[in-house]
Amino acid sequence: MTKQQALIIKFVLFLAGAGIVLLSFFLINADKELNQNDVFIWISIGVMYLFFFVPFFFSSINIENFSKKIPSISMVWLGNFLYIAASITVIVLLLKAVVSFNMAVIIQAILVFIYLINVYFAYFAVSHAAKTAEDEDDIRYYITKIKSQAAVLLLSVNKLSGEYKETQKILTQTIDDIKYLSPVNGGAGSDLETRILHSLSLLSEILGNINSGAGNFLIGKEAANLQSLVNERKLIRN
């Protein structure tokens, strides 16, 4: 089922439920004149029904957003049940004349306000926090991958023969510098990090050929390139 089809079904269900509420209103009040308590009660029922449907329109869950959506929807559903329970309590208290009409309206307005705050935190504040955490994970991902590849590369560097002593020295120092790279906000170093990963992959291939007995004149050039990229990345900090 596509998102558009799901939305249409939700909208049809919402209209069907609203139709039932309206039908009940007209049947129950067909031969009577509404007083202010009746108006308050039916408006409260309409608001309860509207709030009850909020999660249905903001609950698209798939594998990618499962962990982020579930906490938000849980908060809203909890808010729904608490609001409906409190709203029904206010209606009962009003009918039993425990609270005045004006007090019931004030309490109901406060309940709506609290519910809307709950919805805001559930759908916007929680989503923003999740998005921020996801962005931070993305930033750390490249640095973690660079350090991991560099550690693997060092094993091959240590196997180089004396013929590549200078290159070995450059790569050993560069890999040591990589250990101290840290993530930066805003993706400022993402381009350099991508190029460093590419250089590490290329060097890994070159070193594999050398250690298997084949010479490669590109190693010195690529080692210098990696050193330059790492030195440039070291200058970027938060």
C-alpha positions as CSV (number, residue, x, y, z in Angstrom):
1,M,0.0,0.0,0.0
2,T,1.4,3.4,-1.0
3,K,1.5,6.4,1.3
4,Q,-1.2,8.1,-0.7
5,Q,-3.5,5.1,-0.5
6,A,-2.9,4.9,3.3
7,L,-3.7,8.6,3.7
8,I,-6.9,8.2,1.7
9,I,-8.0,5.3,3.9
10,K,-7.2,7.2,7.1
11,F,-9.2,10.2,5.8
12,V,-12.2,8.1,4.9
13,L,-12.1,6.5,8.3
14,F,-11.9,9.9,9.9
15,L,-14.9,11.2,7.9
16,A,-16.8,8.0,8.8
17,G,-16.2,8.5,12.5
18,A,-17.1,12.2,12.3
19,G,-20.3,11.2,10.5
20,I,-21.2,8.9,13.4
21,V,-20.6,11.6,15.9
22,L,-22.7,14.1,13.9
23,L,-25.5,11.5,13.4
24,S,-25.5,10.8,17.2
25,F,-25.7,14.5,17.9
26,F,-28.7,15.1,15.7
27,L,-30.5,11.9,16.8
28,I,-30.0,12.6,20.5
29,N,-30.8,16.3,20.3
30,A,-33.5,16.2,17.6
31,D,-36.4,17.2,19.9
32,K,-34.6,19.3,22.6
33,E,-33.1,22.7,22.9
34,L,-29.5,22.7,23.8
35,N,-28.4,24.4,26.9
36,Q,-24.8,25.6,27.6
37,N,-23.9,22.3,29.2
38,D,-25.0,20.3,26.2
39,V,-23.0,22.6,23.9
40,F,-19.9,22.1,26.1
41,I,-20.3,18.3,26.2
42,W,-20.7,18.0,22.4
43,I,-17.8,20.3,21.7
44,S,-15.7,18.3,24.2
45,I,-16.7,15.0,22.4
46,G,-15.8,16.5,19.0
47,V,-12.3,17.6,20.4
48,M,-11.8,14.2,21.9
49,Y,-12.5,12.5,18.6
50,L,-10.3,14.9,16.7
51,F,-7.4,14.4,19.1
52,F,-8.0,10.6,19.0
53,F,-7.2,10.6,15.3
54,V,-4.0,12.7,15.5
55,P,-1.7,9.6,15.8
56,F,-3.2,8.0,12.7
57,F,-2.1,10.9,10.5
58,F,1.4,11.1,12.0
59,S,2.4,7.5,12.4
60,S,4.0,6.3,9.2
61,I,6.4,3.6,10.4
62,N,8.9,1.7,8.3
63,I,12.1,-0.1,9.1
64,E,14.2,3.0,8.7
65,N,12.3,5.2,11.1
66,F,11.0,2.5,13.5
67,S,13.2,3.4,16.5
68,K,12.5,7.1,16.0
69,K,8.7,6.9,15.5
70,I,7.7,4.5,18.2
71,P,8.7,6.8,21.2
72,S,6.8,9.7,19.5
73,I,3.7,7.8,18.8
74,S,3.7,6.3,22.3
75,M,3.9,9.8,23.8
76,V,0.9,10.9,21.7
77,W,-1.2,7.8,22.5
78,L,-0.5,8.2,26.2
79,G,-1.5,11.9,25.9
80,N,-4.7,10.9,24.1
81,F,-5.9,8.5,26.8
82,L,-5.0,10.9,29.6
83,Y,-6.7,13.8,27.8
84,I,-9.9,11.7,27.0
85,A,-10.0,10.4,30.6
86,A,-9.6,13.9,32.1
87,S,-12.1,15.4,29.6
88,I,-14.7,12.7,30.5
89,T,-14.1,13.4,34.2
90,V,-14.7,17.1,33.7
91,I,-18.0,16.3,31.8
92,V,-19.2,14.1,34.7
93,L,-18.3,16.7,37.3
94,L,-20.2,19.3,35.3
95,L,-23.3,17.1,35.0
96,K,-23.2,16.4,38.8
97,A,-22.8,20.1,39.4
98,V,-19.5,19.5,41.2
99,V,-17.8,22.2,39.0
100,S,-19.4,25.2,37.4
101,F,-19.7,25.7,33.7
102,N,-17.1,28.4,33.6
103,M,-14.7,26.3,35.6
104,A,-15.3,23.3,33.3
105,V,-14.4,25.5,30.3
106,I,-11.2,26.7,31.9
107,I,-10.2,23.2,32.9
108,Q,-10.9,21.9,29.4
109,A,-8.9,24.7,27.8
110,I,-5.9,23.9,30.1
111,L,-6.2,20.2,29.1
112,V,-6.2,21.1,25.4
113,F,-3.1,23.3,26.0
114,I,-1.2,20.5,27.8
115,Y,-2.2,18.0,25.1
116,L,-0.9,20.3,22.4
117,I,2.4,20.7,24.3
118,N,2.7,16.9,24.5
119,V,2.1,16.6,20.7
120,Y,4.7,19.2,20.0
121,F,7.4,17.4,22.1
122,A,6.4,14.0,20.7
123,Y,6.4,14.9,17.0
124,F,8.9,17.8,16.8
125,A,11.2,18.0,19.7
126,V,11.8,14.2,19.8
127,S,12.2,14.0,16.0
128,H,14.7,16.9,16.1
129,A,16.7,15.2,18.8
130,A,16.7,12.0,16.8
131,K,17.7,13.8,13.7
132,T,20.6,15.5,15.5
133,A,21.8,12.2,16.9
134,E,21.6,10.7,13.4
135,D,23.7,13.6,12.0
136,E,26.3,13.1,14.7
137,D,26.5,9.4,13.9
138,D,27.0,10.2,10.3
139,I,29.8,12.6,11.2
140,R,31.5,10.1,13.4
141,Y,31.1,7.3,10.8
142,Y,33.7,8.6,8.3
143,I,36.3,9.3,11.0
144,T,35.7,5.8,12.5
145,K,36.0,4.2,9.0
146,I,39.2,6.2,8.2
147,K,40.9,5.1,11.5
148,S,39.8,1.5,10.9
149,Q,41.2,1.4,7.4
150,A,44.4,3.2,8.5
151,A,45.0,0.6,11.2
152,V,44.6,-2.2,8.6
153,L,46.9,-0.3,6.2
154,L,49.6,0.0,8.9
155,L,50.0,-3.8,9.0
156,S,50.9,-3.7,5.3
157,V,53.2,-0.7,5.8
158,N,55.2,-2.5,8.4
159,K,55.9,-5.3,5.9
160,L,57.6,-3.0,3.4
161,S,61.2,-3.7,2.6
162,G,64.1,-1.3,3.1
163,E,63.7,-0.2,-0.5
164,Y,60.6,1.8,0.6
165,K,62.1,3.1,3.9
166,E,61.2,6.8,3.2
167,T,57.7,6.0,2.1
168,Q,57.2,3.7,5.1
169,K,58.3,6.5,7.4
170,I,55.8,9.0,5.8
171,L,52.9,6.5,6.0
172,T,53.7,5.5,9.6
173,Q,53.7,9.1,10.7
174,T,50.5,9.9,8.7
175,I,48.6,6.9,10.1
176,D,49.7,8.1,13.6
177,D,48.3,11.5,12.8
178,I,45.0,9.9,11.7
179,K,44.5,8.6,15.2
180,Y,44.0,12.1,16.5
181,L,41.5,13.2,13.9
182,S,38.1,14.2,15.4
183,P,34.7,14.8,13.9
184,V,33.7,18.3,13.0
185,N,30.2,19.8,12.9
186,G,28.4,20.9,9.7
187,G,30.2,18.4,7.5
188,A,33.1,20.8,7.0
189,G,35.6,18.0,6.6
190,S,33.4,15.6,4.6
191,D,35.1,16.2,1.3
192,L,38.5,15.7,2.7
193,E,37.4,12.6,4.6
194,T,36.0,11.0,1.4
195,R,39.3,11.7,-0.4
196,I,41.3,10.3,2.5
197,L,39.2,7.1,2.4
198,H,39.9,6.8,-1.3
199,S,43.6,7.3,-0.8
200,L,43.7,4.7,1.9
201,S,41.9,2.2,-0.4
202,L,44.3,3.0,-3.2
203,L,47.4,2.6,-0.9
204,S,46.0,-0.7,0.4
205,E,45.8,-2.0,-3.2
206,I,49.3,-0.7,-4.0
207,L,50.8,-2.2,-0.9
208,G,49.1,-5.5,-1.6
209,N,50.8,-5.6,-4.9
210,I,54.2,-4.7,-3.5
211,N,54.0,-7.2,-0.6
212,S,53.1,-9.9,-3.1
213,G,56.3,-9.2,-5.0
214,A,55.3,-6.6,-7.6
215,G,57.0,-3.2,-7.5
216,N,54.9,0.0,-7.8
217,F,56.3,3.5,-8.4
218,L,53.0,5.1,-7.4
219,I,53.4,4.4,-3.7
220,G,55.6,7.4,-3.0
221,K,53.2,9.8,-4.8
222,E,50.1,8.4,-3.1
223,A,51.8,8.4,0.3
224,A,52.6,12.1,-0.1
225,N,49.0,12.7,-1.3
226,L,47.6,11.0,1.8
227,Q,50.0,12.9,4.1
228,S,48.8,16.2,2.5
229,L,45.1,15.3,2.9
230,V,45.5,14.4,6.5
231,N,47.5,17.5,7.3
232,E,44.8,19.6,5.7
233,R,42.1,17.8,7.6
234,K,44.0,18.3,10.9
235,L,43.5,22.1,10.4
236,I,39.7,21.7,10.5
237,R,38.3,21.8,14.0
238,N,35.1,22.7,15.8
